Amino acid sequence: MRDVIVVGAGPSGSYMGYDLSRHGFDVLLLEEHKEVGRPVECTGLVSERVMKLVHTKAGVNKVSGANIHFPGGEITHVSKSEKTIVMDREQFDKDVSRMAIDAGTDLCIDSRAISVKEHADYTEVKYRKAGKLVEEKAKVIVGADGVNSRVRKDIYGFRPKRIVSAYQVDAAYEMQDQESVDVYLGSKTSGGFFGWATPAGPLTKIGTGSLYPTARNFFNNLNSRFGKDRILGINGGAIPISYLKRTYSDRSILVGDAAGIVKPLSGGGIYTGIISSQCGSQVISSALENESVNRRTLSQYQRKWKRKLGLELWFDGLVQKLFASLSDNTFERLYRVISRPEVTSVINRVGDIDYPSKVVLSVIAKNPEILKYLLVRK
Ligand SMILES: Cc1cc2nc3c(=O)[nH]c(=O)nc-3n(C[C@H](O)[C@H](O)[C@H](O)COP(=O)(O)OP(=O)(O)OC[C@H]3O[C@@H](n4cnc5c(N)ncnc54)[C@H](O)[C@@H]3O)c2cc1C
């Protein structure tokens, strides 16, 4: 019997494999696709923090600011001293998996988990490896299998309440300003989320998110700014922006997108996924060492990740809900506040893509009238 089976070799699952294997545990990592990192469903924007956690050369560009486009056509520029990395997501996923393999994880590609069961003393996973049915047992199972997690469906039975559908393309379009991401607000370019254009050298990643099922329509409005017939590939997907009420069971935990541990305001989940895996690996290691894998010991996982990220994700989730209901008129009123030099300078000083609550609270503290715009909708 294995110590741990991890389902899903995205960044969260591979990092979990790496962290457990380097502490001497016997880990099997299952990936349904024939190749790690494909298909890509991501823009690849991460903070320097992520690049410190993963040994990777996947960075293709660095940005230091954003041009925020308001529905009436106005644009505000914000910037910060730390760079945000635009990376080649496929390469990044491969690099995290390589770390796991080097540490001793057994990675099986083309291996799709089709059923997962917990028993009193072990867990059991049935998976299809290159079409053949295989069964394996482990003391613990980790669901790192993304937004449509099999582990979550079979053991937990509930799902994240708020899911953004995202539609993104790689376009043969070179943005003039390679140092800033474009962010598009308003009802024409997104449904309760935002649209974006991210410079990646000769390519641009153009996309939008929607809390309603029609990201495609919003995308068409956004894409028309970049000229027709420039699309090289479509790489959208779903982003869970609310975490589950429970992320552990008797013999399993859920990490990353499978648990909805994603930043609600940006939809970024690579950093939070890896942090959740670090927390999970510590708790699983200690439960295995003490031969006490059970609901009580695994519940420490939720305590740990919430201590690191819980308040941030909870607060950002509240702000996201307010943001999602803003009208174009309200965005225009917000523009008049945000474009004031004293406000942009606060954003420039405290902006942090992993911990946006700092900037939201600082801006509100200086400009309490924003609260009125957020709470009294017109
Ligand atoms: C359009 C778009 C843009 C995004 N941009 C960013 C960004 O710029 N920055 C950022 O931080 N985040 C971004 N995200 C979010 C980010 O992609 C996810 O949060 C991140 O991939 C979560 O990592 P994960 O390992 O938890 O899950 P995933 O990356 O989804 O990995 C899950 C893995 O499990 C595998 N799997 C699923 N089911 C099974 C099964 N039954 N058996 C075996 N394997 C299985 C999948 O093939 C996959 O490899 C974006 C998302 C989208 C859709």
The ligand as an SDF file (V2000), in Angstrom:
LIG
                    3D

 53 58  0  0  0  0  0  0  0  0999 V2000
   -8.1690   31.3130  -18.2850 C   0  0  0  0  0  0  0  0  0  0  0  0
   -7.4820   31.1640  -16.9510 C   0  0  0  0  0  0  0  0  0  0  0  0
   -6.4460   32.0200  -16.6160 C   0  0  0  0  0  0  0  0  0  0  0  0
   -5.7920   31.8740  -15.3760 C   0  0  0  0  0  0  0  0  0  0  0  0
   -4.7420   32.7110  -15.0890 N   0  0  0  0  0  0  0  0  0  0  0  0
   -4.0650   32.5680  -13.9200 C   0  0  0  0  0  0  0  0  0  0  0  0
   -2.9390   33.3760  -13.6260 C   0  0  0  0  0  0  0  0  0  0  0  0
   -2.5470   34.2320  -14.4180 O   0  0  0  0  0  0  0  0  0  0  0  0
   -2.3100   33.1930  -12.4450 N   0  0  0  0  0  0  0  0  0  0  0  0
   -2.7190   32.2510  -11.5300 C   0  0  0  0  0  0  0  0  0  0  0  0
   -2.1180   32.1320  -10.4500 O   0  0  0  0  0  0  0  0  0  0  0  0
   -3.7880   31.4650  -11.8010 N   0  0  0  0  0  0  0  0  0  0  0  0
   -4.4610   31.5900  -12.9620 C   0  0  0  0  0  0  0  0  0  0  0  0
   -5.5370   30.7830  -13.2530 N   0  0  0  0  0  0  0  0  0  0  0  0
   -5.9460   29.7940  -12.2530 C   0  0  0  0  0  0  0  0  0  0  0  0
   -4.9620   28.6330  -12.2530 C   0  0  0  0  0  0  0  0  0  0  0  0
   -4.8560   28.0950  -13.5600 O   0  0  0  0  0  0  0  0  0  0  0  0
   -5.4260   27.5460  -11.2660 C   0  0  0  0  0  0  0  0  0  0  0  0
   -5.7910   28.1460  -10.0540 O   0  0  0  0  0  0  0  0  0  0  0  0
   -4.2940   26.5510  -11.0400 C   0  0  0  0  0  0  0  0  0  0  0  0
   -4.0490   25.8280  -12.2150 O   0  0  0  0  0  0  0  0  0  0  0  0
   -4.6780   25.5810   -9.9160 C   0  0  0  0  0  0  0  0  0  0  0  0
   -3.7250   24.5500   -9.8490 O   0  0  0  0  0  0  0  0  0  0  0  0
   -4.1760   23.0780   -9.3470 P   0  0  0  0  0  0  0  0  0  0  0  0
   -2.9500   22.2560   -9.4150 O   0  0  0  0  0  0  0  0  0  0  0  0
   -4.8960   23.2140   -8.0680 O   0  0  0  0  0  0  0  0  0  0  0  0
   -5.2360   22.5880  -10.4140 O   0  0  0  0  0  0  0  0  0  0  0  0
   -5.0280   22.3280  -11.9710 P   0  0  0  0  0  0  0  0  0  0  0  0
   -3.9550   23.1750  -12.5190 O   0  0  0  0  0  0  0  0  0  0  0  0
   -6.3810   22.4140  -12.5690 O   0  0  0  0  0  0  0  0  0  0  0  0
   -4.4990   20.8380  -12.0380 O   0  0  0  0  0  0  0  0  0  0  0  0
   -5.3570   19.7380  -11.8630 C   0  0  0  0  0  0  0  0  0  0  0  0
   -4.7200   18.5660  -12.5720 C   0  0  0  0  0  0  0  0  0  0  0  0
   -5.4790   17.4010  -12.2800 O   0  0  0  0  0  0  0  0  0  0  0  0
   -5.6600   16.6480  -13.4690 C   0  0  0  0  0  0  0  0  0  0  0  0
   -6.8800   15.8440  -13.2810 N   0  0  0  0  0  0  0  0  0  0  0  0
   -8.1580   16.2810  -13.2050 C   0  0  0  0  0  0  0  0  0  0  0  0
   -8.9970   15.2340  -12.9730 N   0  0  0  0  0  0  0  0  0  0  0  0
   -8.2090   14.1290  -12.9010 C   0  0  0  0  0  0  0  0  0  0  0  0
   -8.4890   12.7460  -12.6950 C   0  0  0  0  0  0  0  0  0  0  0  0
   -9.7440   12.2990  -12.4940 N   0  0  0  0  0  0  0  0  0  0  0  0
   -7.4480   11.8690  -12.6630 N   0  0  0  0  0  0  0  0  0  0  0  0
   -6.1650   12.2930  -12.8540 C   0  0  0  0  0  0  0  0  0  0  0  0
   -5.8620   13.5950  -13.0770 N   0  0  0  0  0  0  0  0  0  0  0  0
   -6.8700   14.5110  -13.0870 C   0  0  0  0  0  0  0  0  0  0  0  0
   -5.7800   17.7080  -14.5660 C   0  0  0  0  0  0  0  0  0  0  0  0
   -5.4880   17.1750  -15.8230 O   0  0  0  0  0  0  0  0  0  0  0  0
   -4.7360   18.7320  -14.0900 C   0  0  0  0  0  0  0  0  0  0  0  0
   -3.4610   18.4300  -14.5980 O   0  0  0  0  0  0  0  0  0  0  0  0
   -6.2090   30.8950  -14.4670 C   0  0  0  0  0  0  0  0  0  0  0  0
   -7.2670   30.0300  -14.8030 C   0  0  0  0  0  0  0  0  0  0  0  0
   -7.8900   30.1610  -16.0340 C   0  0  0  0  0  0  0  0  0  0  0  0
   -9.0210   29.2310  -16.3950 C   0  0  0  0  0  0  0  0  0  0  0  0
  1  2  1  0
  2  3  1  0
  2 52  2  0
  3  4  2  0
  4  5  1  0
  4 50  1  0
  5  6  2  0
  6  7  1  0
  6 13  1  0
  7  8  2  0
  7  9  1  0
  9 10  1  0
 10 11  2  0
 10 12  1  0
 12 13  2  0
 13 14  1  0
 14 15  1  0
 14 50  1  0
 15 16  1  0
 16 17  1  0
 16 18  1  0
 18 19  1  0
 18 20  1  0
 20 21  1  0
 20 22  1  0
 22 23  1  0
 23 24  1  0
 24 25  2  0
 24 26  1  0
 24 27  1  0
 27 28  1  0
 28 29  2  0
 28 30  1  0
 28 31  1  0
 31 32  1  0
 32 33  1  0
 33 34  1  0
 33 48  1  0
 34 35  1  0
 35 36  1  0
 35 46  1  0
 36 37  1  0
 36 45  1  0
 37 38  2  0
 38 39  1  0
 39 40  1  0
 39 45  2  0
 40 41  1  0
 40 42  2  0
 42 43  1  0
 43 44  2  0
 44 45  1  0
 46 47  1  0
 46 48  1  0
 48 49  1  0
 50 51  2  0
 51 52  1  0
 52 53  1  0
M  END
$$$$
